[in-house]
């Protein structure tokens, strides 16, 4: 199976500007191609991943990926469907560029003959003056052409600034620049980037020598079978930044994928072969309780984004929470696994009875209920049941001197933090 056939089988191709032409080109030579994103924030979330993982598939087949983070276009803003974007300062945009470039390094191989290139469109856009922009670029893109773009047309009723109106030309300039200077012949992006990609092709056609030929491809919007938005949890987006979404939370997102979605996501996001994915599809149908496909998806994605060590930690935390054997966790692992559980701060130097701690932390509503819970064996400290109503919680019950994990019943965890 060649690259384009593999992409089609995975359901990754949404639109192409010239399917036959691109197929012929890829059969004939190894090309440079690019995908870009604007630094609207300091972290990617998993909704950004698919175009870049698709770019990596091209690299795996010997092509050279160009990864663009838009320091210039990020100062302007790709028009949203509803309203103007808030302009960011140059300092904020540069900070975001640095953060995103660091994250993108985990996806690509930057060594070797087809090692990835990281570029920033601020480098070739900032030196340009207004006269050059208007004469050399604006003259080639008609108003009617721009009004036909969906991103612009949807904003005509609510209004759009001239700044955002010109965004599609700026992104088109990127494609033309990369074609001219780095022999980049293909741009890929999300389905919402079709209009910007074709503007780039228009500039290449009009501004460069006759016979200059480039291509565009878009990736479908990732959806969930139940109609809810992909990449969202109750606590918000699933980020690649481990400070925003811990590797454990990241792992849990993927392992909780519904049976109806897991094979599609394995095709989209992992580099497993067709044979491996089809075997997992059989497992989903014949032994869904084993959740082999979900475990594989979670492992592949956590390893890719956070590395082998973080994956091992995520699995360790998952196993400890499932078994209740939480005392084997380190303080660092507890911070990850218990990030969102109810917590209570207690003074480091103060001993307290378990009954009083249960009430103070809001775990039991009263001392009478607390004593009853303890007597009935419903309370565990760091995975160990406690049945003594006069039990005193002290240093021996603190994991690395920082935490005590209390469980009431089978699943209700609470975290005690010790503070000076």
N, C-alpha and C positions, 0 to 999 in steps of 0.2 A: 504494500500500500504506500503510495507516494504521499508527500506532505499535504497537498490539497485534498486528496481523498480522505486522509486521516482527519483533517479539520472538518470536512463535511460529515464524516461518521460521528464525530464528537458534537455536531450541532453548533459549531463555533462560527461558521460563516453566515452573516446576515445579508449583506449587500456587497457587490463587486462592480467596479466601473467597467471592467473588461475581463470577464472570466476566461475566455479562450486565450486572449493575449497574455494574461498573467501565467496561465498554465504553460504556454509555449516558452515564456521567458524563464520560468523556474526550471523547466526541463533542459534549457540551454546553458544557463550560467548561475553562479552564486551571486546574490545581489545584496545590497545594503537596503535596509528598510527601517522605518522609525515609527514610534508611538510616543505621544507626549501627554503631559498633564500640567495643569496650572497649580501653583503652590497656594491654594486658597486656605490651607491649614498646615499644621506642622506634622501631620501624620496621614498616611493613607489608611483607608478602611478596606474591608474585603470586597466592597463594591467596585473598587478601582482595579482589582487584581486581574480580571480575565483578559483585557487587552494586552497587558504586559506578559502574562503567562503565554499568550498566543505568540507574542514577539519572541519569547524564549524557545518556543517550538521551532520557529524558523532558525534560530541559532543552532539548535540541536541537529538540524538538517544541513548545517554548513554555511548558512547565510549570516551576514553581519548585522546585528541590531544596533540601532542608534536610539538612545533613551534620552528624551528631551524633557527637561523641567522648565516651564515657561516663566522665567524671571521677568520678562517683558509683558507677555500676554496676561500674566497674573496681576500686573499693575492696572490692567484695563478691565478684564472680566468678561468671560463668555456669557452672553445674555441668558438669564434665566427666563422661564416661561411667564413669570408673574411680575417681577419688579427688578429695579436696578440693584446691582451689587454695591456694597459699601466698599469704597476705595481703601486699599491698604497702603501703609507707608513702605518706602523702599527697604527700610530696615526690617520690617516684619516679613516682607516677601523674601528677602535674602535669608533670613533665619529659616523660613519654611523650605526654601530651596535646599539648604544644607541638610535639613532633617529628612526630606523626601529622597534626596540623592543617596543618603546613607541607607535608607530602607530598601531602595531599589537595587543596591549592591548585593543583597541577599538572593536576588532572583536570577541574576545574570553572571556569566563567566566573562571576566574582563581580560583574560589572558589568551594567548594563542593567535593564530592567523585570523580567525573571525571573532576576536574578542570584542565585547560590547564597547561602544563609545557613549560617554555621558556628555550631553551638551546643554547649554542654557541660551535661549534665544535673546536674552538681554545683551549678550556679547555682540551680536550683529545688528540688533535693532536700536540700541541706545545711541550709537554714533550717528544715526541717520537724522538729517534735519527735515523740517516740515515740507519744504519745497520738493525735496527728493521724494518723499512719501507721496505727495499729491501728484507730481508729474510722472514719476516712474512706475508707481503702482496704482494710485487712484484712477488714473486715466484709462486703465485696462479693465476696470470692473464697473459695469453700468449699474445705475440705481435700480432699474427694473430687475436686473439679475439678482441684486442683493435682496430686493423685496420678495423675491420668490423663495428665499431661504426660510424654512419653517421657523427657525429660532427667532428670526426678525419679524416674520409675518404675524406670529402669535403675540407680539408686543405692540403692534401698531395701534390697537385700541387703547391700551393702558399707557402707551408712550414709551419711547426709547431714546436715550441720549445719543448724540453724535459719537461719543466715546465708544459706547458698546456697539453702535451701528457699524463701526469700522473694525470690530474685532475679527470678523471673518477674513478681511484683507490681511490683517497682521498674521493670522495663522497660515494663510495662503503664502505669505512671504517666507515663512519657515520652510515649507515644502520646497519652494523654488530655490531657496538658499542651500538646503541640504542636497537637492538634486544637482545643483551647479557645482558645489564645492566638495561633496562627499559621495557623489554618484548614487544618491539615494533614489530608488525607483518605485518604492511602495510606501504608502502611509496606511497604518491600521489604527482603528479607534473604536470607541463605543458607537452604538447606532445613532446617538444624538450628535455625532461629529460628522455625519455625512455631508452636510452643507459646507463645513469648513474644509473638509478634504477635497471636495470638488472645486472649491475656490482656488486651492493650491494648484490643482491640475490646470485650471483656466489660466493662471499666471504662467505656468510652465509652457503651455501651448502658445500663448501670445508673446511672451518676452524672450524665449530662448530659441535657438536655431531650429529651422524646420526639421521635423523628424524626431525631436525630443519627445520621449514617451515615458509617462509614469502611470501609476495605477493606485487605486484606492480600494480598501476593504474595511467593512465594519463588522462588529461583533454584536450579537444579540444582547438585549437587556436580560440580566439574570432574574428569573422569577421563581416563586415558590408555588407548589401545587395547590396550597390552600388559599392563595390569593394575597397573603400578607407579604410585606416587603422583605426581600432577601437582605441579609446582613444586619438585621436589627434584632435586638433582644429587649427585654423589659428595662434593662439599664442603659439602653442606647446602642449606638453603632459598635461594631466589632472592629477595633483598630489594630493596626500592625505594631504600633508603639506599645511595648510591654508595660509601660507606666500607665497607659490608658486602659488597655485590655491585657491582663496578665496571660502568660502562656497557658496556664491552667484554664482560664476562662475561654481562651481561644480554642483550646483542645475540646472543651465541653460544648462549644457552639457546634463544631463539626460532628461530634459524636452523637449529638441529639438530633441530627438530620432525620427527617421523616423517611420511611421506606419509599414513599412515592417520589422523593427527590434525590436520593443518595446516588443512584447510578448516573443520573444526569450530571451531578456535581463531580463525580469521579471522572467523567469524560471531560468536563470543562476544566477542572482545576488541577488534576494530577497528571503525572507523566507515565502512569501505568499503561501497559500495552493493552491492545484490544482483547487479547486472550485472557489477561488477568481480570479485566473489568467484566467480561462476559461470565467468567467463573464466579465472580462476586454477585453478579445478577442472578445466577442460579441459586446462590446461597440465600439471597433476599427472598426468593420465591419459595424455596423448599425448607429453609431453616431460619426464618426471620428472627427468632428469639436469640440466636447467637450474635446477631448484629455485627457480623464480620465486615460487611461493607462500610458501616459507620466507623468501626475501629480503624480500618485501613485508611479511610478518608481523613480522620482526625490525626492519625500518625503522619501521613504524607504531608499534610498542610502545616502541621506544627513543626515538623522537621525542616521543611522548606523555609519557613519564615523565621523561626526562632532557634533552630539548631537541635542537634542530638541531645545535648545536656538538658535543655529546657523541655524537650519531649519526655525524657526520662523522669524529670520532676513532675510533669503534668500527669503522667501515668501513675507515679507513686502516690500523688495526692488523691487521684481518683480511686485507686485501690484502697487507700487508708479510709477514705470517707465511706466507701461501700462496705468495708469490713468492720468499721468502727475502731480499728486499731490506729488511732491518731497519734499515740505517743511516739511512734517512730518518725514522725515528721519533724523537720527542723523549723526554727522560727521563721526563716525565709519562706519555707513551703506553707506554713500556717498563714502567713500574710496573704499568700496567693489564694489558697483554698478557702479561707474564711473571710475574704474581703467584704462580702456582702451580708454576712450573718449578723444578727443583733449582737452588739458588744457593750461592755460596761468597763469603766475605768476604776481601778481600785488602788489604793496607796500601797507602795512597795513594802513599807515598814509596818503595815498593820495586819495582824492576824484576824481572821474572822471565821465564825462557824459556818458550815455549809448551809444551814438553815437560813441564817441571816444573809448570806451571799445570794441565795436563790431569790429571796424577797427583794433585796437591794437592786439586783440586776433585772428584776421584772420577769424572772423565769417562772416563779411560782407566785400566785396572787396574795398569799398569806403564809404566816408561819405554820399554821395548822396544815395547810395544803402541802407546804414544803416538807414537813415531817412525814406526812402520809406518802408523798412521792418517794422519799428516801427509803422508808420502811418497805414499800412495795417493790423496790429494786428498779425504779424508773429513772434514777439519776446516775450518770456516770461522769467521772472526772478523768480526762485524758484517756478515755476508752475503758476505764476500770469502774465497775459498779461499786457504789458506796451505799451501805445499808445502815450505817451508824448515825443516829440522829444528832449525836453530840460531836460529829467529826469536825475537826478544825482544819481549814484550808491554809497552808503555809508554804514555805519555800520548796518543800519536797514535791509540791503539786504544780510547780511552775516549769514550763518547758523553756530551757535556756534563760530562766529568770524573767521571761517576758510575758508568757501566756499561760492561761489555764483554759482548757476546752471542756465545757459542760454540755452534756447531752441529756435532755429530758424526753423520755419516750424513745421511739425508734429513729426519728429523723430531725428533731428540733435541737439544732446546735446553737450554742451561745459562746461568745469569746470574751474572756476576762483579760483585759490589758492591765499591766502593772505600771504605774506611773509614780514618779518621785513627788 
